[in-house]
Amino acid sequence: MTTCYFETLAAFAVSCLLSAMIIPKISLIAYRRRLFDPLSDRKLHTTHIPRLGGIAFFPCIIMPISLVIACHNLCTDSNLLTWKQSTCLLTLFSCLFMLYLMGMRDDLIGMRYRAKFIIQTLCSLLLVASGFCFDNLYGLFGIHELPHYVGIPFTVFIIVYIMNAINLIDGIDGLASGLSMIAFLAFGCMFVCLSWWLYAFIAFAALGALIPFFYYNMFGKPHRGRKVFMGDTGSLTIGLLLAVMAIHLSMSDPVKEELFPGAIVTAFSFLLVPMLDVVRVVLHRLRNHQPPFLPDKNHIHHKFIALGMSQHQALCFILSIACLFIIANTLLASYLSVTVLFLLDVAVWTAMHFYITAKITKKHPRN
């Protein structure tokens, strides 16, 4: 047990160190080659900034996990992973690599959304085949065990949904990475409590990779060649890992159900802000007869900026909201049913947006 705690810390430290070494090099090359994110009226940045920071995530996460598992198996009498866990891990790494290649292509030369959607769906199906699948909703809307013909398409939908939610929330400096760091920390702590060490390694390795990126994304100076965005390469990598963790934490397990009642709502409360933001934005676009994936300025961060906040103020406010949702859901899960807790989350989110919209309308009345 003590060894596993040390290995979790080692995965975090090695990932953080690698990321701190690699991201400045990627940024420097991108500035020299002028591989910048195109400017547009929709985007909030006004200077040329590269969007290749996410290239560092895949190697900085995979390498520490592989080293920790190898060292554990070599230095102890027991294997860290069962055959099933090994299969799931190798499938996850393969899917991450596919998304890594797709994201790099999209960040460098662009890619049609239909092609990206097909690859995302393929990755989701591979993960389902390896064993990641919803099998229980724990009474959400009265639904408990799920048959395979429902659980499989539902799992594919959730994986693709979360990947795109992280991608679409990446609109201001530090937002996608900040929300993801909070989620990885929460997931990691739960996995440690459950002694699910493989997933604890993944969560803390991902957290370690994001910390240096967050610094360069937030505080890097463009004129010094240090500011960088994560791009699709990073957001898809992070999105897939978060989706896998949420699904794995939601799968049936007697020990988990005893320690963390209402685990399905608790798990997805870590991702509540990006997930609910995407739903609201897509519904708004459909109501206005616009394509659901057409970029616009209707995300939550755009609303806070419309209220007069700076990007950093909006970031702090949104991250605080995410933390409050996590704390509230974790505390209330023992007292409320998962259905009531879910509806309460949606009601609070909806009320908050009506209030913000009213404030914006008052501040900027239409003529």
C-alpha positions in Angstrom: 0.0 0.0 0.0 2.8 2.5 0.9 4.6 1.6 -2.3 1.5 2.5 -4.3 1.3 5.9 -2.7 4.9 6.5 -3.5 4.3 5.3 -7.1 1.4 7.7 -7.5 3.5 10.6 -6.3 6.3 9.5 -8.7 3.9 9.4 -11.7 2.8 12.9 -10.9 6.3 14.2 -10.4 7.8 12.7 -13.5 4.9 13.8 -15.6 5.1 17.4 -14.3 8.9 17.5 -14.9 8.6 16.1 -18.5 5.8 18.6 -19.3 7.9 21.5 -17.9 10.8 20.5 -20.1 8.8 19.7 -23.3 6.2 22.5 -23.5 8.7 25.4 -23.8 10.5 23.6 -26.6 7.3 23.0 -28.5 6.3 26.6 -28.0 9.7 27.8 -29.3 9.5 25.7 -32.4 5.9 26.7 -33.1 6.9 30.4 -32.9 9.9 30.0 -35.1 7.8 28.1 -37.7 4.9 30.5 -37.3 2.4 27.7 -36.5 -0.2 29.9 -35.0 -3.9 29.6 -34.1 -5.8 31.6 -36.7 -7.3 34.9 -35.4 -11.0 35.5 -35.8 -13.8 37.7 -34.3 -15.1 34.8 -32.2 -11.7 34.3 -30.4 -10.7 36.5 -27.6 -6.9 36.6 -28.2 -5.6 39.3 -30.5 -2.0 38.2 -31.0 -0.5 35.2 -32.8 -0.2 32.2 -30.4 0.5 28.6 -31.3 -2.0 25.9 -30.4 0.4 22.9 -30.2 0.9 22.8 -26.4 -1.3 19.6 -26.2 1.3 17.7 -28.2 3.2 17.3 -24.9 0.3 15.6 -23.0 0.4 12.1 -24.6 4.1 11.3 -24.0 4.1 13.1 -20.6 1.2 11.0 -19.4 2.1 7.6 -21.0 5.8 7.5 -20.1 5.4 7.9 -16.3 2.5 5.4 -16.1 4.5 2.8 -18.1 7.7 3.4 -16.0 5.8 3.1 -12.7 4.0 -0.1 -13.7 7.3 -1.6 -15.0 9.2 -0.7 -11.9 6.5 -2.1 -9.7 6.5 -5.4 -11.5 10.3 -5.6 -11.4 10.8 -4.6 -7.8 7.9 -6.4 -6.1 6.6 -10.0 -6.0 3.2 -9.1 -7.4 2.0 -7.8 -10.7 0.2 -4.4 -10.5 -2.3 -5.2 -13.2 -4.7 -8.1 -13.9 -5.1 -9.4 -17.4 -8.3 -7.4 -17.8 -6.7 -4.2 -16.6 -3.8 -4.7 -19.0 -6.2 -5.1 -21.8 -8.1 -1.9 -20.8 -4.9 0.1 -20.4 -3.4 -1.0 -23.8 -6.7 -0.2 -25.5 -6.8 3.2 -23.8 -3.2 4.0 -24.9 -4.1 2.9 -28.5 -7.1 5.2 -28.6 -5.1 8.1 -27.1 -2.5 7.6 -29.9 -5.2 7.7 -32.6 -6.6 10.9 -31.1 -3.1 12.3 -30.7 -2.4 11.9 -34.5 -5.8 13.2 -35.4 -5.4 16.2 -33.2 -2.0 17.1 -34.6 -3.3 16.9 -38.1 -6.2 19.2 -37.2 -4.0 21.7 -35.3 -1.5 21.9 -38.2 -3.6 21.7 -41.4 -7.3 21.4 -40.3 -9.7 18.5 -40.6 -13.4 18.0 -41.4 -15.6 17.6 -38.4 -17.2 14.5 -39.8 -13.8 12.7 -40.0 -13.0 13.7 -36.5 -16.4 12.4 -35.3 -15.8 9.1 -37.0 -12.4 8.6 -35.3 -13.8 9.7 -31.9 -16.6 7.1 -32.3 -14.2 4.4 -33.3 -12.1 5.1 -30.2 -15.2 4.9 -28.1 -16.2 1.6 -29.5 -12.7 0.1 -28.9 -12.9 1.3 -25.3 -16.3 -0.3 -24.9 -15.0 -3.6 -26.4 -12.2 -3.6 -23.8 -14.6 -3.3 -20.9 -15.5 0.4 -20.3 -19.3 0.4 -20.4 -22.2 1.7 -18.3 -23.9 -1.2 -16.6 -25.9 0.7 -13.9 -27.5 4.1 -13.4 -28.0 3.6 -9.7 -31.7 4.6 -9.8 -31.3 7.7 -11.9 -34.9 8.4 -13.1 -35.7 4.9 -11.7 -33.2 3.1 -13.9 -30.8 0.6 -12.4 -29.1 -2.1 -14.4 -28.6 -1.4 -18.1 -28.8 -4.1 -20.7 -25.8 -4.2 -23.2 -27.9 -3.0 -26.1 -28.5 0.2 -24.1 -25.3 0.5 -22.2 -23.0 0.3 -25.2 -24.5 3.1 -27.4 -25.0 5.2 -24.2 -21.3 4.8 -23.3 -20.1 5.7 -26.8 -22.3 8.8 -26.7 -20.9 9.9 -23.3 -17.3 9.4 -24.4 -17.8 11.5 -27.5 -19.8 14.0 -25.6 -17.2 14.6 -22.9 -14.3 14.8 -25.4 -16.2 17.5 -27.3 -17.3 19.3 -24.1 -13.6 19.8 -23.1 -12.7 20.9 -26.6 -15.5 23.5 -26.8 -15.0 24.9 -23.3 -11.4 25.8 -24.2 -12.2 29.5 -24.9 -10.1 31.5 -22.5 -6.7 31.1 -21.0 -6.6 28.4 -18.4 -10.2 27.3 -18.5 -10.1 23.9 -20.1 -6.8 23.0 -18.3 -8.1 24.5 -15.0 -11.4 22.6 -15.0 -9.5 19.4 -16.1 -6.9 19.8 -13.3 -9.7 20.1 -10.7 -11.4 17.0 -12.2 -8.2 14.9 -12.3 -7.4 15.9 -8.7 -10.9 14.8 -7.6 -10.8 11.6 -9.6 -7.3 10.8 -8.3 -8.3 11.3 -4.7 -11.3 9.0 -5.1 -9.2 6.3 -6.8 -6.7 6.4 -4.0 -9.4 6.0 -1.4 -10.7 3.0 -3.4 -7.2 1.6 -3.9 -7.7 1.7 -7.7 -4.1 2.4 -8.3 -3.9 2.2 -12.0 -6.5 4.9 -12.4 -4.8 6.9 -9.6 -1.6 6.8 -11.6 -3.4 8.0 -14.7 -5.2 10.8 -12.9 -2.1 12.2 -11.2 0.1 11.8 -14.3 -2.5 13.8 -16.2 -2.6 16.4 -13.5 1.2 16.6 -13.5 1.2 17.2 -17.3 -1.4 20.0 -17.1 0.3 22.1 -14.4 3.2 23.4 -16.5 0.8 23.9 -19.4 -1.5 25.9 -17.2 1.4 28.2 -16.2 2.5 28.8 -19.8 -1.1 29.2 -21.1 -2.0 31.7 -18.3 1.2 33.6 -17.7 3.4 33.0 -20.8 4.5 36.0 -22.8 3.8 35.9 -26.5 6.7 38.2 -27.3 9.0 35.8 -25.6 7.6 32.8 -27.4 6.3 31.2 -24.2 2.5 31.5 -24.5 0.7 28.4 -25.9 -2.7 26.9 -26.4 -3.5 23.2 -26.0 -5.3 22.8 -29.3 -7.4 19.8 -30.3 -4.4 17.5 -29.6 -4.6 18.4 -26.0 -8.3 18.8 -25.5 -9.1 15.4 -27.0 -6.4 13.6 -25.0 -7.7 15.1 -21.8 -11.3 14.7 -22.7 -10.9 11.0 -23.4 -9.1 10.4 -20.1 -11.7 12.2 -18.2 -14.5 10.3 -19.9 -12.8 6.9 -19.1 -12.4 7.9 -15.4 -16.0 9.0 -15.1 -17.3 5.9 -16.7 -15.1 3.6 -14.7 -16.1 5.3 -11.5 -19.8 4.8 -12.5 -19.5 1.1 -13.1 -20.9 -1.3 -10.6 -18.6 -2.1 -7.6 -19.8 -3.1 -4.1 -16.9 -1.4 -2.3 -17.3 1.8 -4.2 -21.0 1.9 -3.6 -20.4 1.6 0.1 -17.7 4.3 0.2 -19.3 6.7 -2.3 -23.1 6.5 -2.6 -24.5 8.1 -5.6 -21.1 7.6 -7.4 -22.6 8.3 -10.9 -23.7 11.8 -10.0 -20.5 12.4 -8.0 -18.3 11.3 -10.9 -20.0 13.5 -13.4 -20.1 16.4 -11.0 -16.4 16.7 -11.6 -17.2 17.5 -15.3 -20.5 19.3 -14.7 -19.4 22.8 -16.0 -18.2 21.7 -19.4 -21.0 19.1 -19.9 -23.8 21.5 -19.0 -22.3 24.4 -20.9 -22.3 22.3 -24.1 -25.9 21.3 -23.7 -27.0 24.9 -23.2 -25.0 26.2 -26.1 -26.2 23.4 -28.5 -29.9 24.0 -27.5 -29.4 27.7 -28.0 -28.0 27.2 -31.5 -30.8 24.7 -32.5 -33.4 27.2 -31.2 -31.9 29.8 -33.5 -31.8 27.4 -36.4 -28.0 27.3 -36.4 -25.7 24.3 -36.9 -25.2 22.8 -33.4 -21.4 22.8 -33.7 -21.0 26.2 -35.3 -18.6 28.3 -33.1 -20.1 31.3 -31.4 -19.8 33.6 -28.4 -22.5 32.0 -26.2 -20.4 29.9 -23.8 -20.3 30.6 -20.1 -17.0 32.4 -20.2 -18.3 34.7 -22.9 -21.2 35.6 -20.7 -19.0 36.5 -17.7 -16.8 38.7 -20.0 -20.0 40.4 -21.3 -20.7 41.3 -17.7 -17.4 43.3 -17.6 -15.1 40.7 -16.1 -11.5 40.2 -17.4 -10.5 36.8 -18.7 -8.7 36.0 -15.4 -11.7 37.1 -13.3 -14.0 35.0 -15.4 -11.6 32.0 -15.1 -11.5 32.3 -11.3 -15.3 32.6 -11.1 -15.9 29.5 -13.3 -13.3 27.4 -11.5 -15.0 28.4 -8.2 -18.4 27.3 -9.5 -16.9 23.9 -10.6 -15.4 23.4 -7.1 -18.7 24.3 -5.4 -20.6 21.8 -7.5 -18.1 19.1 -6.7 -18.2 19.8 -2.9 -22.0 20.1 -2.8 -22.6 16.9 -4.8 -20.1 14.9 -2.7 -21.7 16.1 0.6 -25.3 15.7 -0.6 -24.9 12.3 -2.3 -25.4 10.5 1.1 -28.7 12.3 1.7 -30.4 12.8 -1.6 -31.3 10.3 -4.4 -29.3 10.5 -7.6 -32.3 11.7 -9.5 -33.0 14.6 -7.1 -29.3 15.5 -7.0 -29.1 15.5 -10.8 -32.2 17.7 -11.2 -30.9 20.0 -8.5 -27.7 20.5 -10.4 -29.5 21.3 -13.6 -31.9 23.7 -11.8 -29.0 25.6 -10.2 -27.1 25.8 -13.5 -30.2 27.0 -15.4 -31.1 29.6 -12.7 -27.6 30.9 -12.8 -27.7 31.4 -16.5 -31.1 33.1 -16.4 -29.6 35.5 -13.8 -26.5 36.1 -15.8 -28.5 36.7 -19.0 -30.8 39.2 -17.2 -27.7 41.1 -15.9 -26.2 41.2 -19.4 -29.5 42.4 -20.9 -29.7 45.1 -18.2 -26.0 46.1 -18.9 -26.3 46.0 -22.7 -30.0 46.8 -23.5 -31.0 46.1 -27.1 -32.1 49.1 -29.1 
